[in-house]
Amino acid sequence: MNNRHRILCLALCLLSIVLCVLKLLHIIRWSWWWVTAPLWGGGALLIIGLLLLLIGLAFAARDGKPI
């Protein structure tokens, strides 16, 4: 893992901790889904992107277009 990935991971972890503390202190009234979004958001975007790619490939194959 290079420095860029470490910095990104550290930033997301710190953001998650800060949001959890703010939620527990009742400073923010967000849903826990949004508070924990820095932890699972990247994976969710990856899955959505892959699903859109598969749907696009399925439509291209159905229409007989070369991929």
C-alpha positions as CSV (number, residue, x, y, z in Angstrom):
1,M,0.0,0.0,0.0
2,N,1.5,3.3,-1.0
3,N,1.4,6.6,0.9
4,R,-1.6,7.9,-1.0
5,H,-3.8,4.9,0.0
6,R,-2.6,5.2,3.6
7,I,-3.5,8.8,3.8
8,L,-6.9,8.2,2.3
9,C,-7.6,5.3,4.7
10,L,-6.5,7.4,7.7
11,A,-8.7,10.3,6.5
12,L,-11.8,8.1,6.2
13,C,-11.1,6.5,9.6
14,L,-10.7,9.9,11.2
15,L,-13.9,11.2,9.5
16,S,-15.8,8.2,10.8
17,I,-14.6,8.7,14.3
18,V,-15.4,12.4,14.3
19,L,-18.9,11.7,12.9
20,C,-19.6,9.0,15.5
21,V,-18.5,11.3,18.3
22,L,-20.7,14.1,17.0
23,K,-23.6,11.7,16.7
24,L,-23.1,10.3,20.2
25,L,-22.9,13.8,21.7
26,H,-26.2,14.7,19.8
27,I,-24.5,17.5,17.9
28,I,-25.6,16.1,14.6
29,R,-29.0,14.3,14.2
30,W,-28.1,12.2,11.2
31,S,-29.1,8.7,10.6
32,W,-26.4,6.1,11.5
33,W,-26.4,5.1,7.8
34,W,-24.9,8.5,7.0
35,V,-22.6,8.6,10.0
36,T,-21.0,5.3,8.9
37,A,-21.1,6.1,5.2
38,P,-17.3,6.8,5.0
39,L,-16.8,3.1,6.0
40,W,-19.1,1.5,3.5
41,G,-19.6,4.2,0.9
42,G,-16.7,3.2,-1.4
43,G,-17.7,-0.4,-1.6
44,A,-21.3,0.6,-2.3
45,L,-20.2,2.8,-5.2
46,L,-18.0,0.0,-6.6
47,I,-20.9,-2.4,-6.5
48,I,-23.3,0.1,-8.2
49,G,-20.7,0.8,-10.9
50,L,-20.2,-2.9,-11.6
51,L,-23.9,-3.5,-11.8
52,L,-24.3,-0.7,-14.2
53,L,-21.5,-2.1,-16.3
54,L,-23.1,-5.5,-16.4
55,I,-26.5,-4.1,-17.3
56,G,-24.8,-2.1,-20.2
57,L,-23.1,-5.3,-21.4
58,A,-26.3,-7.3,-21.3
59,F,-28.1,-4.7,-23.4
60,A,-25.2,-4.5,-25.9
61,A,-25.3,-8.4,-26.2
62,R,-29.0,-8.4,-26.6
63,D,-28.9,-5.9,-29.4
64,G,-26.2,-8.0,-31.1
65,K,-23.6,-5.2,-30.9
66,P,-20.0,-6.3,-30.5
67,I,-18.5,-5.6,-27.1
